[in-house]
Amino acid sequence: MTLNNFNNINEEEYYYFENECCNFSNELKSFVKSNPLLTKGLVAGSTLTIATIISPKVRKVTIPTCKFLAKQQLKLLAGIGVLSIATYISSQSTNLDNTEL
């Protein structure tokens, strides 16, 4: 392989990766435009996470708050699970009281 061939390969790879980077950038911009609420949530969450890591004063507030929210979320998901199981059982057409097989 000559040096010119090697340079051509490097240029092709450079343009390929530059193209991919531009495509990723455009896709990211369209994602941000189509999901503004999710994007704001990610930015706020990232900011709170960084502040929690850096500052002990912020940590005193955010950790109990996150624990409380996690417990509430778990209770909500457990309730939805129990409700879906109850709905499934009640929608069965067979008689559950019948002990005959």
Legacy VTK file of the C-alpha trace (Angstrom):
# vtk DataFile Version 3.0
C-alpha trace
ASCII
DATASET POLYDATA
POINTS 101 float
0.000 0.000 0.000
1.403 3.338 -0.984
1.252 6.475 1.065
-1.294 8.046 -1.327
-3.622 5.065 -0.929
-3.275 5.320 2.827
-4.089 9.045 2.753
-7.143 8.389 0.580
-8.399 5.787 3.054
-7.961 8.210 5.939
-9.839 10.937 4.056
-12.676 8.541 3.238
-12.944 7.519 6.892
-12.845 11.144 7.964
-15.673 12.105 5.618
-17.661 9.026 6.660
-17.377 9.892 10.356
-18.023 13.558 9.674
-21.189 12.560 7.828
-22.269 10.273 10.650
-21.653 13.047 13.183
-23.813 15.466 11.194
-26.563 12.847 10.897
-26.460 12.223 14.641
-26.569 15.956 15.301
-29.590 16.386 13.029
-31.377 13.414 14.621
-30.676 14.822 18.080
-32.075 18.204 17.083
-35.239 16.626 15.719
-35.613 14.537 18.903
-35.327 17.657 21.064
-37.907 19.471 18.945
-40.368 16.585 19.025
-39.987 15.824 22.770
-39.574 19.116 24.652
-40.940 17.855 27.970
-38.666 14.824 28.029
-35.675 16.967 27.115
-36.408 19.464 29.900
-36.779 16.583 32.355
-33.423 15.142 31.314
-31.722 18.516 31.680
-33.284 19.140 35.100
-32.410 15.627 36.267
-28.829 15.963 35.101
-28.497 19.332 36.822
-29.878 17.958 40.087
-27.598 14.930 39.889
-24.516 17.077 39.381
-25.550 19.438 42.178
-26.155 16.471 44.501
-22.728 15.045 43.781
-20.968 18.370 44.335
-22.813 19.988 47.248
-23.595 18.360 50.628
-26.308 20.956 51.312
-28.205 19.934 48.205
-27.668 16.272 49.089
-29.550 16.769 52.374
-32.650 17.732 50.408
-32.471 15.632 47.258
-31.742 12.206 48.769
-34.784 12.121 51.122
-36.927 13.561 48.337
-35.773 10.900 45.879
-36.380 8.162 48.476
-39.904 9.437 49.057
-40.648 9.658 45.336
-39.233 6.175 44.719
-41.456 4.712 47.451
-44.507 6.455 46.025
-43.676 5.216 42.549
-43.283 1.651 43.849
-46.641 1.835 45.619
-48.282 3.135 42.454
-46.781 0.373 40.319
-47.750 -2.288 42.871
-51.314 -0.965 42.900
-51.477 -1.026 39.111
-50.143 -4.592 39.139
-52.731 -5.781 41.662
-55.468 -4.007 39.733
-54.417 -5.615 36.453
-54.345 -9.075 38.067
-57.806 -8.497 39.557
-59.114 -7.317 36.190
-57.679 -10.372 34.483
-59.228 -12.750 37.028
-62.628 -11.042 36.930
-62.749 -11.054 33.129
-62.371 -14.854 32.925
-65.557 -16.515 31.710
-65.094 -19.714 33.741
-66.626 -20.128 37.173
-63.818 -19.935 39.741
-65.999 -21.332 42.535
-66.444 -24.598 40.696
-64.122 -27.153 42.340
-64.724 -29.909 39.742
-61.937 -30.496 37.254
LINES 1 102
101 0 1 2 3 4 5 6 7 8 9 10 11 12 13 14 15 16 17 18 19 20 21 22 23 24 25 26 27 28 29 30 31 32 33 34 35 36 37 38 39 40 41 42 43 44 45 46 47 48 49 50 51 52 53 54 55 56 57 58 59 60 61 62 63 64 65 66 67 68 69 70 71 72 73 74 75 76 77 78 79 80 81 82 83 84 85 86 87 88 89 90 91 92 93 94 95 96 97 98 99 100
